[in-house]
Amino acid sequence: MKALIILNDGPYGTERSYNGLRLALAISSVDDASVRVYLMADAIACAKPGQVTPDGYYNIGRMLKSLAKRGAQIGACGSCMDARGYADADLADGVSRSSMTQLAEWTIEADKVITF
């Protein structure tokens, strides 16, 4: 099963991106399942490296890093990055600049598309 999870919200204003990444991590641990994550709109801030959160509080940056280590592809919308002043260097390891064309390809290839 191939899953695509699309995140739209920033990392800490709501728990939508957190919950989307929790699901992505759960899918990535299932045999014969793969997951891709696409960050758009304010969710590109999820890929900002160096996030520091209080002890006991979830850290979106660590969650993305864990997904990347598990082989998940993570894309960040290039036009959303540009609109918010993000450069490629502003993305954490394992996250790459992406495009609507790539999102369209990932959507066509996915068995399930889930949006948060």
N, C-alpha and C positions, 0 to 999 in steps of 0.2 A: 504494500500500500504506500502510495506517495501522497504526502500531505503538504499543503502550502498554507502557511499562517501569515496573514497580513495584519500588521500592527499600525495603528493610526495615532495613538495618544502618546504623549510624553512619558518619560520613565517614572515619574513620581507624583504627578498631579492626581491621577486616578490609579486604580489597580488593574485597568484593562490590559496594559502591556505586560504587567507582572503575570496576570492570569494566562495570557496568550503564551508567554514563555514557559510557564509551568506546564501547559499542555504540550508545547513543543518538546520539552525535556522528557515528558512521559512518553510521547510517541517515539522519540529517538532511542528509548530503551527497549522498544518492542522489536523482536526478531522480524526480519523481512519488512520492516517499515522504514521509510525515510522521511525527513522533514526539511522543508525550506522555509525561511522566514524572510519576509519583505517588509522593510521599514519605510513608511511614507508619512508625509505631513510632519507633525511634531514628534513622531516616533523615531525620527532620525537621531534625536538627542539620546536615545537609548544606547547608541553606539559610541558615545563620547567616552574616550578612555580616561582613566584616573578617577572614576566616581568613588567618593568616600561617603559611606552611610554610617549611622550610629550602630553600635554593637546590637545584634539581635534584629536588625532591620534588613529586609531583603536588598540585594544589590543587583540591579539590572545588568550592569557591566559584567559581573561575574557569571550571571546566567547566560549571557551571550557567549562569553568565553568558553563555558562548559559545552554549549551547543556546537560551537566551532570545533572543539576538540573531538566531539563525537561524529564529526564529518558533515554536519549540517551546513548547507549553503545559506549565507545571510547577505541580502542585498539591501542597499539604501538608495532610495529614489534620488537620482542626480538632480532633477529640477527642484525637488523639495530641499535638497542640500543647498543648492545655489540660492534659493529664495531666503534661506536662513543664514547665509554667510558661512556655511560649512565647506571645508576643503577636504580632499581625500586624506590628508594628514590628520584630520580631526576624527577619523574613524578608528575604532579599536581593531586590533588584529583579528582576522577572521571575517571582517565585514568589508564588503567592497561596494564601490559606487555602481549603481545599476541604472536601469531605464524602464520606461513603460513597455518597450519592446521585450525586454527580458521578463518582466512581470507577465506579459501576455503569453510568452512561451511557457513559463512555469505554470501558469493557470491551465493551459491546454494539456500539459503533461501530468498535472495533478489528478489524483483520484478524488481527493477532498480538498476544498478550499474553505478556510475558516477565517473570518475577519473579526478583529477586536478593535 
